Amino acid sequence: MVFNQNAEAQIRPGGINLPQGIPTQGGGGGGQGGPVLDDTTKNLYGPNTALHFFEEDIINNRDSARYRLDTALSGIHRWTFVDQSWNHLVDLGNYGTATRNTFYRPHQSVGAQLGFRAYDPYAVQEGEVRYYDTQSPLTEMTFVSGGRGRNILRFGFNQNITPRLNIGFRVQRFTSNKQYGTFSTQNSEAILAQNWNFLTQASYFSEDKKYTLLAHYRHLNHNTREQGGLINVRDTTSADSNDKLFVYDGPARLSDNARSWERRHVFHVYQQYRLANGFQLFQQGEFTGIKDRYDDPDIQTGLDNGLYKQILYDSTATHQAVDYRLIDTKLGIKGTFSGFNYRAYYRPRVYRVRGTYNNSDSTSASYKNVRFENIIGLWLSYYLKDSTQHLTAEGQHLLGRDFLLRGELSTRWFEAGYQTAFWTPDMLMQRYESNHLRWDNGFNLTGANTIYGSLPIKTKNLNFEPQLQYHLISNYVYYDTAAVARQFSGSFSLLRIGAKFDWQKNKFNLRGEGYYTINSNTDIIRIPAMFASAELTYDFIYAKVLYVQVGVSASYRSSYLADAYMPVTQQFHLQNNFLVNRYAVADAFATLRINRVRLLLKMSHINEGLGVGGYYTTPRYLGLQRTFSFGVFWPLFD
């Protein structure tokens, strides 16, 4: 199986994921294979023997697909989650804070979802889990000191217990410090965000290759001190950046004890059994437990500064939690027939949401929602003349309610797709109650018709890919200026046109993307009209052993009324008083590789102070100041 190498896993509007890594042919399908030998018959352990694959490969009958460990210098300077997305994410200006998507994305599946997504980038998602096929133990260590109290440490280990059984784990810890707000000089009081992330996975293939088992456990523990943004700013819709204040040592709008906390547990298993060539039975199951909490023992500060609009119960403190449990199963058949890959399944889901909130200093109340859903689905893929051209179609239906239909045609000359979907609004949007906000809604299904396409143009040195996305959205659910869930009973459209490009000449490489968005209803959804992100690099070798890449990267977005952030619900909502002005952020970096060890040196926001004193990512939340990062990426293969 052959896939193009990508700097990051891409998610197209049609929902097709392109996994990370460098592919290899075969790679010991089914987890088997002997040691890799060179011409002198000595065992060589390295990136070519530390292979991995994804559950998506097995589901789509690409059992022999394997991906080599990526040891390239490109991309490691993008160590923050916003950088890794090429600024398709917006945060609160600092590492580990709440995030949202820059652009609109329709749902990719049917069935109700919880609605807490602010910390999704900091959790391992199902499609990101790598299952390994290693000829020797693989240890991966990453440490980045990002300056201004930002640090991340990752440690992973994987080993084939037998040629058909692999077990591994990965642990992640990162922290960040406040940029502003009154806090103690003690490090424990200066911390803004803390994250623990744990993943363990295992894969097994039977000796006759008929039975396959993939299993993993994902854990997230994320804690953030909510600040509410700066007090000393001028809420203004003026396009003049000089009208705003950039006070990095100013006070915050919330007390120092306001905190958000999210914990996730996900147990996942996939099994398949091949009855005959081209026909398999499969089962995919998952248990998810999520708990979100918000606590502020001193709400008067938030009231005085206008963050809390009202008090419904307790006038001194706010304590609330939402507890979510989901059992999600797929039972189906899949295989190949006359050039078709097919998959049909029945998917029962049962979930429970329980919310609790304080209504006095010593008592609390709760509400609960339990639902059982039945979903059926069908997926088809057909390769045309060769593996570079294929047609994909998919249908999902929640009996009596949601549905989704999607089709995509990919050829050498173009790619085009269409999706129509109607889905249940998030559970958080339907029912919520706390000390400051409450609603009980009976929203209609939200719908979206999406057309997308691209036209790859390749020359000797340039890959240029014009792109188009069009969304016709109906019954859109959003959070209004009071941070209350509302539904727009009408339709509007979004049109995004732009291009991706990659230019190479000698040792220079220039790549990036740019988009222009036309929005027919800026009253309920806000997206910057202009967006661009690009980087220029130069590669060379010093003293025949030191591989070096130096470069600059930059991102730009035009002025717009960006959504504000409500920490009580962890949701972004409309606002009409603060224009987030246009701004370009530039970084300079150098990455080095000695043998298999890669080093990172990076200066972020090198253009700070040129023109204006700073920039805002979200209303009242300043972007990070100039800072220096140092990182080490070290894989061990024995």
C-alpha positions as CSV (number, residue, x, y, z in Angstrom):
1,M,0.0,0.0,0.0
2,V,1.4,3.4,-0.9
3,F,0.5,6.7,0.8
4,N,1.9,10.1,0.4
5,Q,4.0,11.4,3.3
6,N,2.4,14.2,5.2
7,A,3.7,16.5,7.9
8,E,0.5,15.8,9.9
9,A,-2.5,13.6,9.7
10,Q,-4.9,15.3,7.4
11,I,-8.7,15.3,7.9
12,R,-10.5,16.1,4.7
13,P,-14.1,17.5,4.8
14,G,-15.1,14.0,3.7
15,G,-13.6,12.6,6.8
16,I,-10.8,10.5,5.2
17,N,-7.8,10.4,7.4
18,L,-4.3,10.2,5.9
19,P,-2.1,8.7,8.6
20,Q,1.3,10.1,9.6
21,G,4.6,8.5,8.9
22,I,6.5,7.1,5.9
23,P,5.0,4.0,4.3
24,T,6.8,0.8,3.5
25,Q,5.6,-2.0,1.2
26,G,4.3,-5.0,3.2
27,G,6.4,-4.7,6.3
28,G,5.5,-8.1,7.6
29,G,1.7,-8.1,7.3
30,G,0.0,-9.5,10.2
31,G,2.8,-8.5,12.5
32,Q,5.2,-11.1,11.2
33,G,8.5,-10.9,9.5
34,G,12.2,-11.6,10.1
35,P,15.0,-9.2,11.0
36,V,16.0,-6.7,8.4
37,L,19.5,-7.6,7.0
38,D,22.0,-5.6,5.1
39,D,24.5,-7.0,2.6
40,T,26.9,-8.1,5.4
41,T,24.0,-10.1,7.1
42,K,24.3,-7.9,10.2
43,N,21.1,-7.1,12.0
44,L,20.2,-3.4,11.6
45,Y,17.6,-1.9,13.9
46,G,16.3,1.5,13.1
47,P,13.4,3.4,11.5
48,N,13.0,0.7,8.8
49,T,12.4,-2.0,11.5
50,A,10.2,0.1,13.8
51,L,7.0,0.0,11.8
52,H,3.5,1.0,12.7
53,F,0.0,0.9,11.3
54,F,-3.5,2.2,12.2
55,E,-6.8,0.6,13.0
56,E,-8.2,2.3,9.9
57,D,-5.8,0.3,7.8
58,I,-7.1,-3.0,9.1
59,I,-10.7,-1.9,8.9
60,N,-10.3,-0.9,5.3
61,N,-8.5,-4.2,4.4
62,R,-5.0,-2.7,4.1
63,D,-3.6,-5.4,6.4
64,S,-0.1,-5.2,5.0
65,A,0.2,-1.4,5.2
66,R,3.1,-0.3,7.4
67,Y,4.7,3.1,8.1
68,R,8.3,3.8,8.9
69,L,9.2,5.9,11.9
70,D,9.6,9.5,10.8
71,T,13.1,10.8,11.5
72,A,12.9,13.8,9.1
73,L,13.8,17.3,10.3
74,S,10.7,18.9,8.7
75,G,7.9,19.7,11.1
76,I,9.5,19.1,14.5
77,H,9.6,22.9,15.1
78,R,5.8,22.7,15.2
79,W,5.8,21.3,18.7
80,T,2.8,23.1,20.1
81,F,-0.7,21.9,19.2
82,V,-1.7,25.1,17.5
83,D,1.5,25.0,15.4
84,Q,0.9,21.4,14.4
85,S,-2.5,22.4,13.1
86,W,-0.9,25.1,11.0
87,N,-3.1,27.6,13.0
88,H,-6.4,25.8,12.1
89,L,-6.8,25.9,15.9
90,V,-7.4,29.0,18.0
91,D,-6.6,29.0,21.7
92,L,-6.5,31.5,24.6
93,G,-3.0,32.6,23.8
94,N,-1.0,30.1,25.8
95,Y,-0.1,26.4,25.9
96,G,-2.8,24.1,27.2
97,T,-5.7,26.6,27.2
98,A,-9.1,26.0,25.6
99,T,-9.2,25.7,21.8
100,R,-11.7,25.9,18.9
101,N,-11.5,25.4,15.2
102,T,-10.7,28.4,13.0
103,F,-12.9,27.0,10.2
104,Y,-16.3,25.4,10.2
105,R,-16.4,21.6,10.1
106,P,-19.6,19.6,9.8
107,H,-20.1,16.4,11.8
108,Q,-18.5,13.3,10.5
109,S,-20.9,10.8,12.2
110,V,-24.4,10.5,13.4
111,G,-25.6,10.3,17.0
112,A,-25.6,12.8,19.9
113,Q,-22.2,14.1,21.1
114,L,-21.4,15.5,24.5
115,G,-20.1,18.9,23.3
116,F,-17.0,19.5,25.5
117,R,-14.3,19.9,22.8
118,A,-12.0,22.6,24.2
119,Y,-9.3,20.2,25.3
120,D,-9.7,17.7,22.5
121,P,-6.2,18.5,21.0
122,Y,-4.6,17.5,24.2
123,A,-6.1,14.0,24.2
124,V,-5.2,11.1,22.0
125,Q,-8.0,10.5,19.5
126,E,-9.0,7.1,18.3
127,G,-7.6,7.6,14.7
128,E,-4.2,8.7,16.1
129,V,-3.4,5.5,17.9
130,R,-0.4,3.7,16.4
131,Y,-0.1,0.0,16.6
132,Y,3.5,-1.2,16.2
133,D,5.3,-4.1,14.5
134,T,8.9,-3.8,15.7
135,Q,11.9,-6.1,15.2
136,S,13.5,-4.7,18.4
137,P,12.3,-2.7,21.4
138,L,11.5,0.9,20.4
139,T,11.9,3.7,22.9
140,E,10.9,7.3,22.0
141,M,11.8,10.3,24.2
142,T,10.8,13.9,23.6
143,F,11.5,16.9,25.7
144,V,10.8,20.5,24.8
145,S,11.4,23.5,27.0
146,G,9.3,26.2,25.4
147,G,10.2,29.2,27.5
148,R,7.8,31.2,29.8
149,G,7.1,28.1,31.8
150,R,6.0,25.9,28.9
151,N,7.4,22.4,29.0
152,I,6.4,19.0,27.5
153,L,7.8,15.6,28.1
154,R,6.8,12.4,26.2
155,F,8.1,8.9,26.8
156,G,7.0,5.8,24.8
157,F,8.0,2.2,24.6
158,N,6.9,-0.6,22.2
159,Q,8.1,-4.2,21.8
160,N,7.0,-7.3,19.9
161,I,6.5,-9.9,22.7
162,T,6.2,-12.5,19.9
163,P,6.3,-11.9,16.1
164,R,2.5,-11.7,16.3
165,L,2.0,-9.8,19.6
166,N,3.1,-6.2,20.3
167,I,2.5,-4.2,23.4
168,G,3.5,-0.6,24.1
169,F,2.6,2.6,26.0
170,R,3.1,6.3,25.8
171,V,3.0,8.9,28.6
172,Q,2.8,12.7,28.2
173,R,3.2,15.5,30.7
174,F,3.1,19.2,29.9
175,T,2.7,22.5,31.8
176,S,2.5,26.2,31.1
177,N,2.7,29.3,33.3
178,K,0.5,32.4,33.3
179,Q,1.4,35.4,31.3
180,Y,-0.6,37.8,33.3
181,G,-2.8,37.9,36.4
182,T,-1.9,38.3,40.1
183,F,-0.2,35.2,41.4
184,S,2.5,34.2,43.8
185,T,6.2,33.9,42.8
186,Q,6.0,30.2,43.8
187,N,6.0,28.0,40.8
188,S,2.9,26.0,41.9
189,E,0.9,29.3,42.0
190,A,2.2,30.4,38.6
191,I,1.1,27.3,36.7
192,L,-1.7,27.9,34.2
193,A,-2.3,24.5,32.7
194,Q,-1.2,20.9,33.6
195,N,-1.7,17.8,31.5
196,W,-1.3,14.1,32.0
197,N,-1.9,11.9,29.0
198,F,-1.5,8.1,29.0
199,L,-1.9,5.6,26.2
200,T,-1.3,1.9,26.2
201,Q,-2.0,-0.3,23.1
202,A,-1.6,-3.9,22.0
203,S,-2.1,-5.8,18.8
204,Y,-2.3,-9.6,18.1
205,F,-2.5,-11.6,14.9
206,S,-3.3,-15.3,14.9
207,E,-0.8,-17.7,13.3
208,D,-3.2,-18.5,10.5
209,K,-3.9,-14.7,10.1
210,K,-7.6,-15.3,10.4
211,Y,-8.0,-13.5,13.7
212,T,-6.9,-9.9,14.5
213,L,-7.2,-8.1,17.9
214,L,-6.4,-4.4,18.5
215,A,-6.9,-2.9,21.9
216,H,-6.0,0.3,23.6
217,Y,-6.7,2.5,26.7
218,R,-6.5,6.3,26.5
219,H,-6.4,8.6,29.5
220,L,-6.5,12.4,29.8
221,N,-6.2,14.5,33.0
222,H,-6.2,18.2,32.1
223,N,-6.3,21.0,34.7
224,T,-6.4,24.7,33.8
225,R,-6.6,27.8,36.0
226,E,-9.2,30.0,34.3
227,Q,-8.4,33.7,34.1
228,G,-11.3,35.1,32.1
229,G,-8.9,37.3,30.1
230,L,-7.4,40.7,31.0
231,I,-9.2,43.5,32.8
232,N,-7.2,46.3,31.4
233,V,-8.2,46.2,27.7
234,R,-10.4,48.5,25.7
235,D,-13.3,46.6,24.2
236,T,-13.5,48.2,20.8
237,T,-14.5,47.4,17.3
238,S,-12.1,49.9,15.9
239,A,-9.8,48.6,13.2
240,D,-6.9,50.6,14.7
241,S,-4.8,48.3,16.8
242,N,-3.3,51.2,18.7
243,D,-6.7,51.7,20.4
244,K,-6.1,48.4,22.3
245,L,-3.9,47.8,25.3
246,F,-1.3,45.1,25.5
247,V,-0.7,44.8,29.2
248,Y,1.1,41.5,29.9
249,D,1.4,42.1,33.6
250,G,-2.2,43.2,34.2
251,P,-4.7,41.5,36.4
252,A,-7.1,38.8,35.3
253,R,-11.0,38.9,35.4
254,L,-11.3,35.8,37.6
255,S,-10.0,35.0,41.0
256,D,-6.8,32.9,41.1
257,N,-8.7,29.9,42.4
258,A,-11.1,29.5,39.4
259,R,-10.3,26.2,37.7
260,S,-11.5,23.9,34.9
261,W,-10.7,20.2,35.0
262,E,-11.4,17.4,32.6
263,R,-10.7,13.7,33.0
264,R,-11.3,11.0,30.3
265,H,-11.1,7.3,30.3
266,V,-11.5,5.4,27.0
267,F,-11.3,1.6,26.7
268,H,-11.3,0.5,23.0
269,V,-11.2,-2.9,21.3
270,Y,-11.3,-4.0,17.7
271,Q,-11.6,-7.7,16.6
272,Q,-12.1,-9.3,13.2
273,Y,-12.2,-12.9,12.0
274,R,-11.8,-14.0,8.4
275,L,-14.2,-16.7,7.4
276,A,-13.2,-16.8,3.8
277,N,-11.2,-14.8,1.3
278,G,-12.8,-11.4,1.1
279,F,-15.2,-11.9,3.9
280,Q,-14.7,-11.0,7.6
281,L,-16.8,-10.5,10.7
282,F,-15.7,-7.5,12.9
283,Q,-16.5,-6.0,16.2
284,Q,-15.5,-2.5,17.4
285,G,-16.4,-1.5,21.0
286,E,-15.6,1.4,23.2
287,F,-16.4,2.5,26.7
288,T,-15.9,6.3,27.4
289,G,-16.1,8.1,30.7
290,I,-15.7,11.9,30.8
291,K,-16.0,14.2,33.7
292,D,-15.8,18.0,33.4
293,R,-15.7,20.3,36.4
294,Y,-15.6,24.0,37.0
295,D,-15.0,25.5,40.4
296,D,-14.7,29.1,41.5
297,P,-14.8,29.6,45.3
298,D,-14.8,33.4,44.9
299,I,-17.3,34.4,42.2
300,Q,-17.4,38.1,43.3
301,T,-14.3,38.8,41.2
302,G,-15.9,37.4,38.1
303,L,-19.2,39.4,38.8
304,D,-17.3,42.7,39.4
305,N,-15.4,42.3,36.1
306,G,-18.5,41.3,34.0
307,L,-17.6,37.7,33.2
308,Y,-20.5,36.2,35.1
309,K,-23.7,37.9,34.0
310,Q,-26.0,36.5,36.7
311,I,-26.2,34.4,39.9
312,L,-29.0,31.8,40.0
313,Y,-28.4,30.1,43.3
314,D,-25.2,30.6,45.4
315,S,-23.9,34.1,45.8
316,T,-20.5,33.1,47.1
317,A,-19.1,30.2,45.1
318,T,-19.7,28.0,42.0
319,H,-19.1,24.3,41.8
320,Q,-20.4,22.2,39.0
321,A,-19.7,18.9,37.1
322,V,-20.9,17.0,34.1
323,D,-20.4,13.3,34.1
324,Y,-20.7,11.3,30.8
325,R,-20.7,7.6,30.2
326,L,-21.0,6.0,26.8
327,I,-21.0,2.4,25.6
328,D,-20.5,2.3,21.8
329,T,-20.4,-0.9,19.7
330,K,-20.2,-1.9,16.1
331,L,-21.0,-5.3,14.8
332,G,-20.7,-6.0,11.2
333,I,-19.3,-7.7,8.1
334,K,-16.6,-6.4,5.7
335,G,-14.3,-7.6,3.0
336,T,-13.6,-7.3,-0.7
337,F,-15.7,-8.4,-3.7
338,S,-15.1,-7.7,-7.5
339,G,-12.8,-4.8,-6.8
340,F,-15.0,-3.4,-4.0
341,N,-14.0,-2.9,-0.4
342,Y,-17.2,-3.0,1.6
343,R,-18.3,-2.7,5.3
344,A,-21.8,-2.9,6.8
345,Y,-22.6,-2.7,10.5
346,Y,-25.1,-2.3,13.2
347,R,-24.1,0.2,15.9
348,P,-26.0,0.3,19.2
349,R,-25.0,3.2,21.6
350,V,-26.2,3.9,25.1
351,Y,-25.1,7.0,27.0
352,R,-25.9,8.8,30.3
353,V,-25.2,12.4,31.1
354,R,-25.5,13.6,34.7
355,G,-25.0,17.3,35.7
356,T,-24.6,18.5,39.3
357,Y,-24.4,22.1,40.5
358,N,-24.4,23.9,43.9
359,N,-27.6,25.7,44.9
360,S,-26.3,26.8,48.3
361,D,-23.1,26.7,50.3
362,S,-23.9,23.2,51.5
363,T,-26.4,21.6,49.1
364,S,-26.4,20.6,45.4
365,A,-28.9,19.6,42.7
366,S,-28.6,17.4,39.6
367,Y,-30.2,16.5,36.3
368,K,-29.8,13.4,34.1
369,N,-30.4,12.2,30.6
370,V,-30.2,8.6,29.4
371,R,-30.7,7.5,25.8
372,F,-30.3,4.4,23.7
373,E,-29.5,4.8,20.0
374,N,-29.5,2.3,17.1
375,I,-27.3,3.2,14.1
376,I,-26.8,1.3,10.8
377,G,-24.0,2.0,8.4
378,L,-22.6,1.0,5.0
379,W,-19.2,1.9,3.5
380,L,-17.9,1.1,0.0
381,S,-14.7,1.8,-1.8
382,Y,-13.8,0.9,-5.4
383,Y,-10.4,1.3,-7.0
384,L,-10.6,2.3,-10.7
385,K,-7.6,1.5,-12.9
386,D,-5.0,1.6,-10.2
387,S,-4.5,2.4,-6.5
388,T,-4.2,6.1,-7.2
389,Q,-7.8,6.4,-8.3
390,H,-10.7,5.4,-6.2
391,L,-14.3,6.1,-5.4
392,T,-15.6,6.0,-1.8
393,A,-19.2,6.1,-0.6
394,E,-20.7,6.0,2.9
395,G,-24.0,6.1,4.6
396,Q,-25.0,6.3,8.3
397,H,-28.5,6.4,9.8
398,L,-29.7,6.8,13.4
399,L,-33.0,5.0,13.2
400,G,-35.8,7.5,13.2
401,R,-33.5,10.6,13.4
402,D,-30.0,11.4,12.1
403,F,-28.5,10.4,8.8
404,L,-25.3,11.1,6.8
405,L,-24.4,10.4,3.1
406,R,-21.0,10.9,1.7
407,G,-19.2,10.3,-1.6
408,E,-15.7,11.1,-2.8
409,L,-13.9,10.5,-6.1
410,S,-10.1,10.8,-6.1
411,T,-8.1,10.6,-9.3
412,R,-4.7,11.8,-10.6
413,W,-6.2,15.0,-11.9
414,F,-8.7,16.0,-9.3
415,E,-10.5,15.1,-6.1
416,A,-14.2,15.9,-5.4
417,G,-16.6,15.0,-2.7
418,Y,-20.1,15.6,-1.4
419,Q,-21.7,15.1,2.0
420,T,-25.2,15.7,3.3
421,A,-25.9,15.2,7.0
422,F,-28.5,15.9,9.7
423,W,-27.4,15.4,13.3
424,T,-28.6,15.8,16.8
425,P,-27.2,18.9,18.5
426,D,-24.7,18.4,21.3
427,M,-26.1,17.2,24.6
428,L,-24.6,20.2,26.3
429,M,-26.6,22.5,24.0
430,Q,-29.8,20.7,24.8
431,R,-29.7,20.6,28.6
432,Y,-27.5,22.5,31.0
433,E,-27.8,24.1,34.5
434,S,-25.4,25.8,36.7
435,N,-25.0,28.7,39.1
436,H,-24.8,31.2,36.2
437,L,-26.4,29.6,33.1
438,R,-29.3,27.2,32.4
439,W,-31.4,26.0,29.5
440,D,-33.6,23.1,28.5
441,N,-34.0,23.0,24.7
442,G,-35.8,20.9,22.2
443,F,-33.7,21.7,19.2
444,N,-34.3,20.4,15.7
445,L,-31.7,18.5,13.8
446,T,-28.8,20.5,12.4
447,G,-28.1,20.0,8.8
448,A,-25.2,20.7,6.4
449,N,-24.7,20.0,2.7
450,T,-21.0,20.1,1.8
451,I,-19.3,20.2,-1.6
452,Y,-15.5,20.1,-1.7
453,G,-12.8,19.6,-4.4
454,S,-9.2,20.1,-5.3
455,L,-7.1,20.2,-8.5
456,P,-3.5,19.1,-8.0
457,I,-1.1,20.7,-10.4
458,K,2.4,19.3,-10.4
459,T,5.5,20.6,-12.2
460,K,9.2,19.8,-11.7
461,N,9.6,22.0,-8.6
462,L,6.1,23.0,-7.6
463,N,3.0,21.2,-6.3
464,F,0.1,23.5,-6.4
465,E,-3.4,22.4,-5.3
466,P,-6.4,24.9,-5.6
467,Q,-9.2,23.9,-3.2
468,L,-12.8,24.7,-2.7
469,Q,-15.3,24.0,0.1
470,Y,-19.0,25.0,0.1
471,H,-21.3,24.5,3.1
472,L,-25.1,25.1,3.1
473,I,-26.0,25.0,6.8
474,S,-29.5,24.8,8.3
475,N,-30.8,25.0,11.9
476,Y,-27.3,25.9,13.1
477,V,-26.9,25.7,16.9
478,Y,-24.5,28.2,18.5
479,Y,-23.9,30.2,21.7
480,D,-25.1,33.8,21.7
481,T,-23.6,36.9,23.2
482,A,-24.9,35.8,26.6
483,A,-23.2,32.4,26.2
484,V,-26.6,30.7,26.0
485,A,-27.3,27.9,23.4
486,R,-29.6,29.1,20.6
487,Q,-30.7,27.7,17.3
488,F,-31.0,29.7,14.0
489,S,-34.1,28.6,12.2
490,G,-32.9,29.2,8.7
491,S,-30.1,28.5,6.3
492,F,-26.9,30.2,5.3
493,S,-23.8,29.4,3.3
494,L,-20.0,29.4,3.7
495,L,-17.7,29.4,0.7
496,R,-13.9,28.8,1.2
497,I,-11.5,29.0,-1.7
498,G,-7.8,28.8,-1.6
499,A,-4.8,26.6,-2.2
500,K,-2.0,24.5,-0.8
501,F,1.5,24.7,-2.3
502,D,4.9,23.1,-2.0
503,W,7.9,24.5,-3.9
504,Q,11.4,22.9,-3.9
505,K,14.5,24.3,-5.5
506,N,17.9,22.9,-4.7
507,K,18.0,23.0,-0.8
508,F,15.1,25.4,-0.4
509,N,11.6,24.4,0.3
510,L,8.6,26.7,0.5
511,R,5.2,25.4,1.5
512,G,2.0,26.7,2.9
513,E,-1.7,27.4,2.4
514,G,-4.0,30.3,2.0
515,Y,-7.8,30.7,2.1
516,Y,-10.5,33.3,1.5
517,T,-13.9,32.7,3.2
518,I,-17.2,34.2,2.1
519,N,-19.8,34.1,4.9
520,S,-23.5,34.8,4.2
521,N,-24.4,35.2,7.9
522,T,-21.8,36.8,10.1
523,D,-24.4,37.4,12.8
524,I,-24.2,33.8,14.1
525,I,-20.8,32.4,12.8
526,R,-17.5,34.3,12.6
527,I,-14.5,33.2,10.5
528,P,-11.6,35.4,9.4
529,A,-12.1,36.3,5.7
530,M,-8.3,35.9,5.0
531,F,-6.1,33.2,6.4
532,A,-2.5,32.2,5.4
533,S,0.1,30.0,6.9
534,A,3.5,29.2,5.3
535,E,7.2,28.3,6.0
536,L,10.5,28.6,4.2
537,T,13.3,26.2,5.0
538,Y,16.9,25.6,3.8
539,D,18.6,22.2,4.3
540,F,22.4,21.5,4.4
541,I,24.9,19.1,5.9
542,Y,27.8,20.3,8.1
543,A,31.0,18.2,8.5
544,K,29.3,15.3,6.7
545,V,27.5,14.2,9.9
546,L,25.3,17.1,11.1
547,Y,22.1,17.5,9.2
548,V,20.7,21.0,9.6
549,Q,17.4,22.7,8.5
550,V,16.9,26.5,9.2
551,G,13.8,28.3,8.4
552,V,11.1,30.8,9.1
553,S,7.3,30.3,9.4
554,A,4.5,32.7,9.6
555,S,0.7,32.8,9.9
556,Y,-1.8,35.5,9.2
557,R,-5.5,36.1,9.7
558,S,-7.6,39.2,8.9
559,S,-9.5,41.2,11.5
560,Y,-12.8,39.7,12.7
561,L,-15.2,39.6,15.7
562,A,-13.7,36.4,17.1
563,D,-15.8,34.4,19.6
564,A,-15.3,35.1,23.3
565,Y,-14.7,32.3,25.8
566,M,-17.0,31.3,28.7
567,P,-15.0,29.2,31.2
568,V,-18.2,28.0,33.0
569,T,-19.2,25.9,30.0
570,Q,-15.8,25.7,28.3
571,Q,-17.6,27.1,25.2
572,F,-16.8,29.9,22.8
573,H,-19.7,32.3,22.1
574,L,-20.6,35.3,20.0
575,Q,-19.6,38.8,21.0
576,N,-19.9,42.2,19.3
577,N,-17.6,44.5,21.3
578,F,-14.1,43.4,20.6
579,L,-12.4,43.2,17.1
580,V,-9.5,40.8,17.1
581,N,-7.3,42.8,14.7
582,R,-5.4,41.4,11.7
583,Y,-1.9,40.2,12.6
584,A,1.0,38.1,11.3
585,V,3.1,36.0,13.7
586,A,6.5,34.9,12.5
587,D,8.9,32.3,14.0
588,A,12.5,31.5,13.3
589,F,13.9,28.0,13.9
590,A,16.8,25.6,13.3
591,T,16.5,21.8,13.6
592,L,19.5,19.5,13.7
593,R,20.1,15.7,13.4
594,I,23.1,13.9,14.7
595,N,22.8,10.1,14.0
596,R,19.2,9.6,15.1
597,V,18.9,12.4,17.7
598,R,17.1,15.5,16.6
599,L,17.5,18.9,18.2
600,L,15.2,22.0,18.0
601,L,16.1,25.6,18.5
602,K,13.3,28.1,17.9
603,M,12.5,31.7,18.5
604,S,8.7,32.4,18.5
605,H,7.1,35.7,17.6
606,I,10.3,37.3,16.3
607,N,8.2,40.2,15.0
608,E,7.0,41.3,18.4
609,G,7.0,45.0,18.8
610,L,7.2,45.8,15.1
611,G,4.2,48.0,14.5
612,V,2.0,47.3,17.5
613,G,2.6,46.1,21.0
614,G,1.1,42.6,20.6
615,Y,-1.9,40.7,19.4
616,Y,-5.0,39.0,20.7
617,T,-6.0,35.4,19.8
618,T,-9.4,35.6,21.5
619,P,-11.1,38.7,23.0
620,R,-9.2,39.8,26.1
621,Y,-6.7,36.9,25.7
622,L,-3.2,38.1,24.5
623,G,-1.0,36.0,22.3
624,L,2.3,34.7,23.6
625,Q,5.3,37.1,23.7
626,R,8.6,36.4,22.1
627,T,10.1,33.3,23.6
628,F,12.9,30.7,22.9
629,S,12.3,27.0,22.7
630,F,14.8,24.1,22.9
631,G,13.8,20.5,22.2
632,V,15.3,17.0,22.0
633,F,13.7,14.1,20.0
634,W,15.5,10.8,20.7
635,P,14.4,7.3,19.4
636,L,16.2,4.2,20.7
637,F,16.0,0.9,18.8
638,D,17.5,-1.6,21.2
